[in-house]
Amino acid sequence: MTCSHADENCPIVNGAEIRFPIWHDPKEFDGTELEDLKYKERFEQIGIEMIYVFKQTSNNYKSMNLDRIRKLKEGKIRTGPVVYWMQRDQRVDDNWALIYAYNVALEKNEKLIVVFNLINNFLGASYRQYHFMLEGLKELSEELSKLNIQFDILIGNPKETIPEYIFKNKISFLVTDFNPLRIAREWKEILSSKIDIPLYEVDTHNIVPVWKASEKLEYAAYTIRPKIKKLLPVYLEEFPKIKKMKSSETFNSNISWDDLYGSLKVDRSIKIVKEFIPGSKAARTILKAFIEKRLENYSIDRNDPNKNALSNLSPYLHFGQISAQSIALVLNDFEETDESVASFLEELIVRRELSDNFCNYNPNYDNFNGFHAWAQKSLNEHRSDKREYLYSLEEFESAKTHDPLWNAAQVEMVEKGKMHGYMRMYWAKKILEWTDSPEQALEYGIYLNDKYELDGRDPNGYTGLAWSIGGVHDRAWTERPVFGKIRYMNFNGCKRKFDVQSYINRQLRKSLL
């Protein structure tokens, strides 16, 4: 471990295989009235970091790869509780951000608090998604209670509520989980400017941390796949277990779940989906059923929406109620040559982490400017092409198009909260075909996806729509009206893939029940 100037002033450290610039060199304060104070702060910081390293390398302490962690703010070293501001990784087990916060709390001999900030109207989410999330948080609260870890829920804008909570409760150290979406990154930037304590971010959503998998926007799956596969042996490691902490006088958190539900300013007409039971326990049950009953034929049946071949884990992965890494560890026990396992892991790891890469390195992940240059040029050249059909947002939402297959897919999403993956592609491409512009198509697609899908507002969703409408992570295809060189899909192509009429009958029959 070195200071911030070591790379320049001490380029060689004999015997060191890797260097970590942990602290800022206090020499800049030499000869000032702050000299003693700043040197004392650095001594304390170095001590804490050294204790952590020694614990990590000891035989009785399970190690954690420090490359999963990055410092967002250095801050002052002081006493007080450690907080994990939980965002999109809403689980106790197999959570590197919680593990790191737990380790820091032990090192500092301080209390650990998990804080969740509830925004009562977030990016078009409906009651369906809030219910799934809050019920999962109820379970999480019970699990934290068993570990003597305090759990608090704040309501409001985190740019205001988190700094206020830190100052009010004299927090000494803040950990949060990684989220590539613009709004979450903005929260952290503003938060960092308002607090004076250390702030660290942990990527516990991806197996290979985004910033380690690649330092740039990747062009397609084939460019990021070898990078991820090369690093998987380094990061695909077992999780240490968190042990019960010492009890605290202020342990019990009085959370009024009724008040939280009452605070929501969302569309309550979108009913919950009883098929998907929220929480980590349900996620593990669904994973077990998938492995035992459907995984064997996954590679053969996954593109047939009439077959119950998918894992149905996407809502749980979106809310972080289950870890992609823990799923991969379970599947590690299967033969490497198993085609279905390989196919599923491609989706779970490479495609999901490619989506995070897209949203992390492309600030325009949800608009036309985020498309490849060739796609923008091609779509621009076909803006004035005549559309055979044009539909309003209301007609799309009500499944009132001329195409029964598209209507069936829309009904599946509205009723079930989860559209089959193959149909998502067809559904989005037809919105491009039946709207005035690619901008309008993307706007409609995001609105409908985020309103009805349990896994809405997710990098996977934004990336999937950008692929379907804007050719992101794809290549140029044969040019045709409206689509230009964007990959085309049609009804007859679907008929060659699966029994279209059976899918239509099943979905439209459900809508009449």
C-alpha positions as CSV (number, residue, x, y, z in Angstrom):
1,M,0.0,0.0,0.0
2,T,1.4,3.4,-1.0
3,C,0.5,7.1,-0.9
4,S,-1.0,9.0,-3.8
5,H,2.5,10.2,-5.0
6,A,4.3,6.9,-4.8
7,D,3.9,5.9,-8.5
8,E,5.8,9.1,-9.4
9,N,8.3,9.4,-6.5
10,C,8.8,5.7,-5.6
11,P,8.3,3.8,-8.9
12,I,9.9,0.6,-7.6
13,V,9.0,-1.3,-4.4
14,N,11.1,-4.4,-4.1
15,G,9.2,-7.6,-3.6
16,A,5.8,-6.1,-4.3
17,E,3.6,-7.7,-7.0
18,I,0.9,-5.1,-7.0
19,R,0.5,-1.6,-5.6
20,F,-2.5,0.1,-4.0
21,P,-2.5,3.9,-3.7
22,I,-4.6,4.1,-0.5
23,W,-3.9,7.5,1.0
24,H,-3.1,11.0,0.0
25,D,0.4,12.2,0.8
26,P,0.2,14.7,3.8
27,K,3.4,16.4,2.7
28,E,1.4,19.1,1.1
29,F,0.5,20.4,4.6
30,D,4.2,20.6,5.7
31,G,4.9,23.9,7.3
32,T,1.2,24.8,7.7
33,E,-0.9,25.0,10.8
34,L,-2.7,21.8,9.6
35,E,0.5,19.8,9.5
36,D,0.1,17.9,12.8
37,L,-3.6,17.3,12.3
38,K,-3.2,15.9,8.7
39,Y,-0.3,13.6,9.7
40,K,-2.3,12.3,12.6
41,E,-5.2,11.6,10.3
42,R,-3.0,9.7,7.8
43,F,-1.4,7.7,10.6
44,E,-4.8,6.6,11.8
45,Q,-5.9,5.8,8.2
46,I,-2.8,3.7,7.5
47,G,-3.4,1.8,10.7
48,I,-7.0,0.9,9.8
49,E,-5.9,-0.2,6.3
50,M,-3.1,-2.3,7.7
51,I,-5.3,-4.0,10.2
52,Y,-7.7,-4.8,7.4
53,V,-5.0,-6.3,5.2
54,F,-3.7,-8.4,8.1
55,K,-7.1,-9.7,8.8
56,Q,-7.7,-10.5,5.1
57,T,-4.5,-12.6,5.0
58,S,-4.9,-14.4,8.2
59,N,-5.9,-18.1,8.2
60,N,-9.1,-17.5,10.2
61,Y,-10.5,-14.7,8.1
62,K,-12.1,-15.3,4.7
63,S,-10.5,-12.9,2.1
64,M,-12.3,-10.5,-0.2
65,N,-10.9,-9.3,-3.5
66,L,-10.2,-5.6,-2.9
67,D,-10.6,-4.8,-6.6
68,R,-14.4,-5.1,-6.0
69,I,-14.1,-1.9,-4.0
70,R,-13.3,1.7,-5.1
71,K,-13.0,4.8,-3.2
72,L,-15.4,7.6,-4.1
73,K,-14.3,10.0,-1.3
74,E,-11.4,9.9,1.1
75,G,-12.9,11.8,4.1
76,K,-11.9,12.2,7.7
77,I,-11.1,9.3,10.0
78,R,-13.2,9.4,13.1
79,T,-15.3,7.2,15.4
80,G,-19.0,6.4,14.9
81,P,-21.2,3.8,13.3
82,V,-20.5,2.3,9.8
83,V,-23.4,2.5,7.3
84,Y,-24.1,0.4,4.3
85,W,-26.4,2.4,2.0
86,M,-28.1,-0.4,0.2
87,Q,-29.5,0.3,-3.2
88,R,-29.9,-2.4,-5.9
89,D,-28.5,-5.3,-4.0
90,Q,-31.2,-6.0,-1.5
91,R,-30.1,-9.1,0.2
92,V,-28.1,-10.3,3.3
93,D,-26.5,-13.4,2.0
94,D,-23.7,-13.3,-0.7
95,N,-23.5,-9.5,-0.7
96,W,-19.9,-8.1,-1.1
97,A,-21.0,-4.6,-0.1
98,L,-22.5,-5.8,3.1
99,I,-19.5,-8.0,3.8
100,Y,-17.1,-5.1,3.3
101,A,-19.2,-2.8,5.6
102,Y,-19.3,-5.6,8.2
103,N,-15.5,-6.0,8.0
104,V,-15.0,-2.2,8.4
105,A,-17.3,-2.1,11.4
106,L,-15.4,-5.0,13.0
107,E,-12.1,-3.2,12.4
108,K,-13.3,0.0,13.8
109,N,-15.2,-1.7,16.6
110,E,-18.3,0.2,15.7
111,K,-21.9,-0.6,15.1
112,L,-23.1,-1.5,11.6
113,I,-26.3,0.0,10.2
114,V,-27.9,-0.9,6.9
115,V,-29.9,2.0,5.4
116,F,-32.3,1.9,2.5
117,N,-33.7,5.1,0.9
118,L,-37.2,4.8,-0.5
119,I,-38.1,7.2,-3.2
120,N,-41.9,7.2,-3.4
121,N,-42.1,7.9,-7.2
122,F,-39.1,6.5,-9.1
123,L,-38.7,6.4,-12.9
124,G,-42.2,5.3,-13.7
125,A,-42.3,2.3,-11.4
126,S,-45.8,1.2,-10.4
127,Y,-47.3,-0.4,-7.3
128,R,-46.4,-3.8,-8.7
129,Q,-42.7,-3.2,-8.5
130,Y,-42.8,-1.3,-5.2
131,H,-44.8,-4.2,-3.6
132,F,-42.2,-6.7,-4.8
133,M,-39.4,-4.6,-3.5
134,L,-40.9,-3.7,-0.1
135,E,-42.0,-7.3,0.7
136,G,-38.4,-8.4,-0.1
137,L,-37.1,-5.7,2.3
138,K,-39.4,-7.0,5.0
139,E,-37.7,-10.3,4.8
140,L,-34.3,-8.6,4.6
141,S,-35.1,-6.7,7.8
142,E,-35.8,-9.9,9.6
143,E,-32.6,-11.5,8.5
144,L,-30.6,-8.4,9.6
145,S,-32.3,-8.5,12.9
146,K,-31.0,-12.1,13.5
147,L,-27.5,-10.7,13.0
148,N,-28.0,-7.7,15.4
149,I,-27.6,-5.3,12.4
150,Q,-29.8,-2.2,12.6
151,F,-31.9,-1.6,9.5
152,D,-33.4,1.9,8.7
153,I,-35.5,3.1,5.8
154,L,-35.5,6.7,4.8
155,I,-38.1,8.4,2.6
156,G,-37.2,11.1,0.2
157,N,-34.4,12.2,-2.2
158,P,-31.2,10.5,-1.2
159,K,-29.2,13.6,-2.1
160,E,-30.8,15.2,1.0
161,T,-31.8,12.3,3.3
162,I,-28.4,10.4,3.3
163,P,-26.3,13.4,4.2
164,E,-28.8,14.4,6.9
165,Y,-28.8,10.9,8.3
166,I,-24.9,10.8,8.4
167,F,-24.6,14.1,10.3
168,K,-27.5,13.3,12.6
169,N,-26.2,9.9,13.6
170,K,-22.5,10.8,13.6
171,I,-21.7,8.1,11.0
172,S,-17.9,7.6,10.5
173,F,-17.8,5.5,7.3
174,L,-20.1,4.9,4.3
175,V,-20.3,2.0,2.0
176,T,-22.7,1.6,-1.0
177,D,-23.3,-0.8,-3.8
178,F,-22.5,0.0,-7.5
179,N,-25.3,1.1,-9.9
180,P,-24.4,2.3,-13.4
181,L,-27.6,4.3,-14.0
182,R,-27.2,8.0,-14.4
183,I,-29.5,8.9,-11.5
184,A,-27.7,6.7,-9.0
185,R,-24.3,8.1,-10.1
186,E,-25.6,11.6,-9.7
187,W,-26.8,10.8,-6.2
188,K,-23.3,9.7,-5.2
189,E,-21.6,12.6,-6.8
190,I,-23.7,15.1,-4.9
191,L,-23.6,13.0,-1.7
192,S,-19.8,13.0,-1.9
193,S,-19.7,16.8,-2.1
194,K,-21.9,17.1,1.1
195,I,-20.2,14.6,3.5
196,D,-16.7,14.6,5.0
197,I,-16.4,10.9,5.8
198,P,-14.9,8.1,3.6
199,L,-17.3,6.8,0.9
200,Y,-16.6,3.5,-0.8
201,E,-18.5,1.7,-3.6
202,V,-18.6,-2.1,-4.0
203,D,-19.7,-3.9,-7.2
204,T,-21.6,-6.7,-5.7
205,H,-24.1,-7.0,-8.7
206,N,-21.6,-8.3,-11.2
207,I,-19.2,-11.2,-10.8
208,V,-16.4,-9.2,-12.4
209,P,-16.5,-5.6,-11.3
210,V,-17.5,-3.3,-14.2
211,W,-14.3,-1.2,-13.8
212,K,-12.2,-4.4,-13.9
213,A,-14.0,-6.2,-16.8
214,S,-13.3,-3.2,-19.1
215,E,-12.3,0.4,-18.9
216,K,-14.3,1.4,-22.0
217,L,-17.6,1.0,-23.7
218,E,-17.6,-2.4,-25.3
219,Y,-18.8,-2.8,-28.9
220,A,-20.6,-6.2,-28.5
221,A,-20.7,-9.4,-26.5
222,Y,-17.8,-10.8,-28.5
223,T,-15.5,-8.0,-27.4
224,I,-16.2,-8.3,-23.7
225,R,-16.6,-12.1,-23.4
226,P,-12.9,-13.0,-23.5
227,K,-12.2,-10.2,-20.9
228,I,-14.8,-11.5,-18.5
229,K,-13.8,-15.2,-19.0
230,K,-10.2,-14.4,-18.4
231,L,-11.1,-12.7,-15.0
232,L,-13.7,-15.2,-13.8
233,P,-11.3,-17.5,-12.0
234,V,-10.1,-14.4,-10.0
235,Y,-13.5,-13.2,-9.0
236,L,-15.8,-16.3,-9.0
237,E,-15.0,-17.0,-5.3
238,E,-17.1,-18.3,-2.4
239,F,-18.7,-15.8,-0.1
240,P,-17.7,-15.5,3.6
241,K,-20.6,-15.7,6.1
242,I,-21.5,-12.8,8.2
243,K,-21.6,-13.7,11.9
244,K,-23.9,-12.2,14.5
245,M,-22.7,-8.9,15.8
246,K,-22.7,-7.6,19.3
247,S,-26.1,-6.3,20.4
248,S,-26.7,-2.6,20.5
249,E,-28.9,-0.4,22.6
250,T,-30.3,1.3,19.5
251,F,-30.7,-2.0,17.6
252,N,-34.4,-2.2,17.1
253,S,-35.7,-0.2,14.1
254,N,-39.3,0.8,14.2
255,I,-40.3,0.5,10.6
256,S,-43.9,1.1,9.8
257,W,-44.5,-0.8,6.6
258,D,-48.0,0.5,6.3
259,D,-46.7,4.1,6.4
260,L,-44.1,3.2,3.7
261,Y,-46.9,1.8,1.5
262,G,-49.0,4.8,2.2
263,S,-46.2,7.2,1.2
264,L,-46.1,5.8,-2.4
265,K,-47.1,8.2,-5.2
266,V,-47.5,5.6,-7.9
267,D,-50.0,4.0,-10.2
268,R,-51.8,1.5,-7.9
269,S,-54.0,0.1,-10.7
270,I,-51.1,-2.2,-11.9
271,K,-51.9,-5.3,-9.8
272,I,-49.2,-7.4,-8.2
273,V,-48.2,-10.7,-9.7
274,K,-49.0,-13.6,-7.4
275,E,-46.8,-16.0,-9.4
276,F,-43.7,-14.2,-8.2
277,I,-43.2,-14.3,-4.4
278,P,-40.8,-11.6,-3.4
279,G,-37.6,-12.2,-1.3
280,S,-34.4,-14.1,-1.3
281,K,-35.9,-17.3,0.1
282,A,-38.3,-17.4,-2.9
283,A,-35.5,-16.7,-5.3
284,R,-33.5,-19.7,-4.0
285,T,-36.6,-21.9,-4.3
286,I,-37.1,-20.8,-7.9
287,L,-33.4,-21.4,-8.7
288,K,-33.6,-24.9,-7.3
289,A,-36.8,-25.7,-9.4
290,F,-35.1,-24.3,-12.5
291,I,-32.0,-26.5,-12.0
292,E,-34.0,-29.6,-11.2
293,K,-36.8,-29.3,-13.8
294,R,-35.8,-27.0,-16.7
295,L,-32.1,-26.4,-17.0
296,E,-31.5,-29.6,-18.9
297,N,-33.4,-28.4,-21.9
298,Y,-32.6,-24.7,-21.6
299,S,-30.4,-24.4,-24.7
300,I,-33.1,-26.1,-26.8
301,D,-36.3,-24.5,-25.5
302,R,-35.3,-21.0,-24.3
303,N,-36.5,-19.3,-27.5
304,D,-39.9,-21.0,-27.5
305,P,-42.3,-18.9,-25.4
306,N,-44.7,-21.9,-25.3
307,K,-42.1,-23.9,-23.3
308,N,-41.6,-23.2,-19.6
309,A,-37.8,-23.2,-20.0
310,L,-36.6,-19.9,-18.5
311,S,-35.3,-19.5,-15.0
312,N,-37.8,-16.7,-14.0
313,L,-35.0,-15.2,-11.9
314,S,-34.8,-11.8,-13.6
315,P,-37.1,-9.9,-11.1
316,Y,-34.9,-11.3,-8.2
317,L,-31.7,-10.4,-10.0
318,H,-33.0,-6.9,-10.7
319,F,-33.7,-6.1,-7.1
320,G,-30.6,-8.0,-5.9
321,Q,-32.7,-10.5,-3.9
322,I,-30.3,-13.1,-5.3
323,S,-26.7,-12.9,-6.4
324,A,-25.6,-13.8,-9.9
325,Q,-22.3,-14.9,-8.4
326,S,-24.0,-17.4,-6.0
327,I,-26.0,-18.8,-9.0
328,A,-22.8,-19.2,-11.0
329,L,-21.1,-21.0,-8.1
330,V,-24.0,-23.5,-7.9
331,L,-23.7,-24.2,-11.6
332,N,-20.0,-24.6,-11.3
333,D,-20.7,-28.1,-10.1
334,F,-22.0,-29.1,-13.5
335,E,-20.0,-30.3,-16.5
336,E,-18.3,-27.5,-18.4
337,T,-19.4,-29.1,-21.6
338,D,-23.1,-29.0,-20.7
339,E,-24.6,-26.9,-23.5
340,S,-27.6,-25.7,-21.4
341,V,-25.4,-24.6,-18.5
342,A,-23.1,-22.8,-20.9
343,S,-26.0,-21.1,-22.6
344,F,-27.5,-20.0,-19.3
345,L,-24.2,-18.7,-17.9
346,E,-23.7,-16.7,-21.1
347,E,-27.0,-14.8,-20.3
348,L,-26.3,-14.6,-16.6
349,I,-22.8,-13.4,-16.8
350,V,-21.7,-12.1,-20.2
351,R,-24.9,-10.5,-21.3
352,R,-25.8,-9.0,-18.0
353,E,-22.4,-7.6,-17.4
354,L,-22.3,-6.2,-21.0
355,S,-25.5,-4.3,-20.1
356,D,-23.9,-2.8,-17.0
357,N,-20.9,-1.9,-19.2
358,F,-23.2,-0.2,-21.7
359,C,-25.0,1.9,-19.1
360,N,-21.8,2.7,-17.2
361,Y,-19.8,4.0,-20.1
362,N,-22.6,5.4,-22.3
363,P,-24.4,8.3,-20.7
364,N,-27.0,8.1,-23.5
365,Y,-28.0,4.6,-22.8
366,D,-31.7,5.5,-23.0
367,N,-31.8,7.8,-26.0
368,F,-31.0,7.9,-29.8
369,N,-27.6,9.4,-29.2
370,G,-26.5,6.2,-27.5
371,F,-26.8,4.1,-30.7
372,H,-23.8,3.2,-32.9
373,A,-22.9,5.8,-35.5
374,W,-23.8,3.4,-38.3
375,A,-27.3,2.8,-36.8
376,Q,-28.0,6.5,-36.3
377,K,-27.0,7.2,-39.9
378,S,-29.2,4.4,-41.2
379,L,-32.2,5.3,-39.1
380,N,-31.9,8.9,-40.1
381,E,-31.9,8.0,-43.8
382,H,-35.2,6.2,-43.3
383,R,-37.1,8.7,-41.1
384,S,-39.4,9.7,-43.9
385,D,-40.3,6.2,-44.9
386,K,-44.0,5.5,-45.0
387,R,-45.2,3.4,-42.0
388,E,-47.9,0.9,-42.9
389,Y,-49.3,1.2,-39.4
390,L,-49.0,3.9,-36.8
391,Y,-50.2,3.5,-33.2
392,S,-50.5,5.8,-30.2
393,L,-49.1,5.0,-26.8
394,E,-52.5,4.3,-25.6
395,E,-53.2,1.8,-28.4
396,F,-49.9,0.0,-27.7
397,E,-50.6,-0.1,-24.0
398,S,-54.1,-1.5,-24.5
399,A,-52.8,-4.2,-27.0
400,K,-54.9,-2.8,-29.8
401,T,-52.7,-3.3,-32.8
402,H,-53.5,-5.3,-36.0
403,D,-51.0,-8.0,-34.9
404,P,-52.3,-10.7,-32.5
405,L,-48.8,-11.9,-31.8
406,W,-47.7,-8.4,-30.6
407,N,-50.9,-8.0,-28.7
408,A,-50.4,-11.3,-26.9
409,A,-46.9,-10.3,-25.9
410,Q,-48.1,-7.0,-24.5
411,V,-50.9,-8.8,-22.6
412,E,-48.3,-11.2,-21.1
413,M,-46.3,-8.3,-19.8
414,V,-49.3,-6.5,-18.4
415,E,-50.8,-9.6,-16.7
416,K,-47.7,-11.5,-15.7
417,G,-45.1,-8.7,-15.1
418,K,-42.6,-10.6,-17.3
419,M,-42.6,-11.0,-21.0
420,H,-40.8,-14.0,-22.5
421,G,-37.2,-12.9,-23.6
422,Y,-37.7,-13.9,-27.3
423,M,-41.0,-12.0,-27.5
424,R,-39.3,-8.9,-25.9
425,M,-37.2,-8.6,-29.1
426,Y,-40.2,-8.9,-31.5
427,W,-42.3,-6.6,-29.3
428,A,-39.7,-3.8,-29.3
429,K,-38.9,-4.1,-33.0
430,K,-42.5,-3.7,-34.0
431,I,-42.8,-0.6,-31.9
432,L,-40.0,0.8,-34.1
433,E,-41.9,-0.2,-37.2
434,W,-45.2,1.3,-36.0
435,T,-44.2,4.7,-34.6
436,D,-43.1,8.0,-36.2
437,S,-39.5,7.8,-35.2
438,P,-36.8,5.8,-33.4
439,E,-36.9,8.3,-30.6
440,Q,-40.6,7.8,-30.1
441,A,-40.2,4.0,-30.3
442,L,-37.6,4.1,-27.6
443,E,-39.7,6.4,-25.4
444,Y,-42.7,4.1,-25.7
445,G,-40.7,1.0,-25.1
446,I,-39.1,2.3,-22.0
447,Y,-42.4,3.6,-20.6
448,L,-44.2,0.3,-21.1
449,N,-41.3,-1.9,-19.9
450,D,-40.8,0.2,-16.8
451,K,-44.4,0.4,-15.9
452,Y,-45.3,-3.3,-16.2
453,E,-42.1,-5.4,-16.1
454,L,-41.0,-6.5,-12.6
455,D,-37.4,-6.0,-13.7
456,G,-38.0,-2.5,-15.3
457,R,-35.5,0.4,-14.9
458,D,-32.7,-2.1,-15.3
459,P,-29.5,-2.0,-17.5
460,N,-30.8,-5.2,-19.1
461,G,-34.0,-3.4,-20.2
462,Y,-32.3,-0.3,-21.5
463,T,-29.7,-2.4,-23.4
464,G,-32.3,-4.8,-24.8
465,L,-34.4,-1.9,-26.2
466,A,-31.3,-0.2,-27.6
467,W,-30.4,-3.5,-29.3
468,S,-33.9,-3.9,-30.7
469,I,-34.4,-0.4,-31.9
470,G,-30.9,1.0,-32.3
471,G,-28.7,-2.0,-33.2
472,V,-26.6,-1.7,-30.1
473,H,-24.2,-4.7,-29.6
474,D,-25.4,-5.9,-33.1
475,R,-24.1,-5.5,-36.7
476,A,-25.6,-3.9,-39.8
477,W,-28.1,-6.1,-41.7
478,T,-29.7,-5.9,-45.1
479,E,-31.3,-2.5,-45.6
480,R,-35.1,-2.2,-45.6
481,P,-37.7,0.4,-45.2
482,V,-38.1,2.0,-41.7
483,F,-35.5,-0.3,-40.1
484,G,-32.7,0.8,-42.4
485,K,-29.9,-1.6,-41.4
486,I,-31.3,-2.6,-38.0
487,R,-32.0,-6.3,-37.6
488,Y,-35.6,-7.1,-38.7
489,M,-38.0,-9.5,-37.2
490,N,-41.5,-10.5,-38.5
491,F,-44.5,-12.7,-37.8
492,N,-43.5,-15.4,-40.3
493,G,-40.0,-15.6,-38.7
494,C,-41.7,-16.3,-35.4
495,K,-43.9,-19.0,-36.9
496,R,-40.7,-20.8,-38.0
497,K,-39.5,-20.7,-34.4
498,F,-42.5,-21.8,-32.4
499,D,-46.3,-22.4,-32.4
500,V,-47.4,-18.8,-32.7
501,Q,-51.1,-19.5,-32.5
502,S,-50.7,-21.5,-29.3
503,Y,-48.9,-18.6,-27.7
504,I,-51.6,-16.1,-28.9
505,N,-54.4,-18.3,-27.7
506,R,-52.9,-18.8,-24.2
507,Q,-52.1,-15.1,-23.6
508,L,-55.3,-13.6,-25.0
509,R,-57.4,-16.2,-23.1
510,K,-55.7,-15.2,-19.8
511,S,-56.7,-11.6,-20.5
512,L,-60.3,-12.6,-20.6
513,L,-60.3,-14.4,-17.3
